[in-house]
Amino acid sequence: MFGNSVDDNILMTLEKPNWLIAMANMFVVIHVIGSYQIYAMPVFDMIETVMVKKLNFKPTTMLRFIVRNVYVAFTMFIGITFPFFGGLLGFFGGFAFAPTTYFLPCIMWLAIYKPRRFSLSWWCNYVCIVLGLCLMLLSPIGGLRSIILNAKSYDFYS
């Protein structure tokens, strides 16, 4: 309905009803708070391991609290400084999301189950592999284009 006038955050494009938009944004915040902690766990662990083993810090709760808060503040600073989130999602998502979601599971399934050649499941898996490869190639190009177009008119902290 909106065509190419849709913002990166589709909830910003909608205008009515206000209560539904506010509730959807509230659920997004709740989701992001939980998912950020889960997806950042490997980074937290890596930073804490380096600080304990290489820099000889004691593995205390205070170290964990400080490291995690500094990391969150740093990522927030980067997110505020470079708000090209939609373009970054497309760029990095093409490298990470497409292979792990579309074609690697299909390749593994074909290798494990070895379906009969040209059967329905064989065709479905190969179609997913081809679509995943196309997505992996085109998504970073589109994301980079979006970042470049937004960066031309972007002023820091304006």
C-alpha positions in Angstrom: 0.0 0.0 0.0 2.8 2.4 0.8 5.2 1.3 -1.9 8.7 2.5 -1.6 7.7 5.2 0.9 7.9 2.7 3.7 10.5 3.7 6.4 13.0 1.1 7.7 10.8 1.0 10.8 7.4 0.2 9.3 5.7 1.3 12.5 6.9 4.9 11.8 5.1 4.8 8.4 1.7 3.9 9.9 -0.5 6.7 11.2 -3.5 5.1 12.7 -4.6 3.6 15.2 -2.3 5.2 17.7 -2.9 2.7 20.4 -1.9 -0.2 18.1 1.3 1.5 17.0 2.2 2.3 20.6 1.6 -1.3 21.7 3.6 -2.7 18.8 6.5 -0.4 19.7 6.3 -1.5 23.3 6.5 -5.2 22.2 9.5 -4.4 20.0 11.3 -2.8 22.9 10.6 -5.8 25.1 11.8 -8.2 22.4 15.0 -6.2 21.7 15.9 -6.0 25.4 15.7 -9.8 25.7 17.2 -10.7 22.3 20.1 -8.2 22.7 21.2 -9.9 25.9 21.1 -13.3 24.3 22.9 -12.4 21.1 25.5 -10.4 22.9 26.4 -13.3 25.3 29.3 -14.6 23.1 30.7 -11.1 22.9 30.4 -10.6 26.6 32.1 -14.0 27.2 34.9 -13.2 24.8 35.6 -9.8 26.4 35.5 -11.1 29.9 37.8 -14.0 29.0 40.4 -11.7 27.5 40.2 -9.4 30.5 40.7 -12.3 33.0 43.3 -14.4 31.1 45.3 -11.8 29.2 44.9 -8.6 31.3 44.9 -10.5 34.7 41.6 -9.0 36.1 39.8 -11.0 38.8 36.6 -12.6 37.5 34.2 -10.7 39.8 30.6 -9.6 39.4 31.8 -6.0 39.3 34.0 -6.8 36.3 31.1 -8.5 34.5 28.8 -5.5 35.3 31.3 -2.9 34.1 32.2 -4.8 30.9 28.7 -5.5 29.9 27.5 -1.9 30.5 30.5 -0.4 28.6 29.8 -2.8 25.7 26.1 -1.8 25.7 27.0 1.9 25.9 29.5 1.5 23.0 27.0 -0.3 20.8 24.4 2.4 21.6 26.8 5.1 20.7 27.6 3.4 17.4 23.8 3.0 16.7 23.1 6.6 17.4 26.1 7.9 15.4 25.4 5.8 12.3 21.6 5.3 12.1 21.6 3.3 8.8 20.0 0.3 10.5 18.0 -0.9 7.5 21.0 -0.7 5.2 23.2 -2.4 7.7 20.6 -5.2 8.2 20.5 -5.8 4.5 24.3 -5.7 4.1 25.2 -8.0 7.0 22.0 -10.0 6.8 22.9 -11.1 3.3 26.2 -12.5 4.5 24.9 -14.2 7.6 21.1 -14.6 7.4 20.7 -16.0 3.9 23.3 -18.8 4.1 22.2 -20.0 7.5 18.5 -19.8 6.8 18.1 -20.7 3.1 20.8 -22.8 1.5 23.0 -24.3 4.1 20.2 -26.3 5.8 19.1 -27.4 2.3 22.6 -28.5 1.4 22.9 -30.4 4.7 19.5 -32.1 4.2 20.5 -33.2 0.7 23.8 -34.5 1.9 22.2 -36.5 4.8 19.0 -37.8 3.3 20.1 -38.1 -0.4 16.6 -37.9 -1.9 16.0 -39.3 -5.4 17.2 -37.0 -8.1 14.6 -34.7 -9.6 12.0 -35.7 -6.9 9.8 -33.0 -5.4 12.0 -32.7 -2.3 15.1 -32.5 -4.4 13.6 -29.7 -6.5 12.3 -27.8 -3.5 15.7 -27.9 -1.9 17.5 -26.7 -5.0 15.0 -23.9 -5.5 15.7 -22.8 -1.9 19.5 -23.0 -2.6 19.3 -20.9 -5.7 17.0 -18.3 -4.0 19.3 -18.2 -1.0 22.3 -17.6 -3.2 20.5 -14.8 -5.0 19.4 -13.3 -1.8 23.0 -13.6 -0.4 24.3 -11.7 -3.5 21.6 -9.1 -3.9 21.0 -8.2 -0.3 24.4 -6.8 0.5 24.4 -4.8 -2.7 21.0 -3.2 -1.8 22.1 -2.6 1.7 25.3 -0.9 0.6 23.3 1.2 -1.9 21.0 2.3 0.9 23.9 3.2 3.2 25.6 5.2 0.5 22.3 7.1 -0.4 21.6 7.9 3.2 25.2 8.9 4.0 25.2 11.5 1.3 22.7 13.7 3.1 23.5 12.7 6.7 24.8 15.2 9.2 26.2 13.8 12.5 24.0 14.5 15.5 21.7 16.9 13.7 
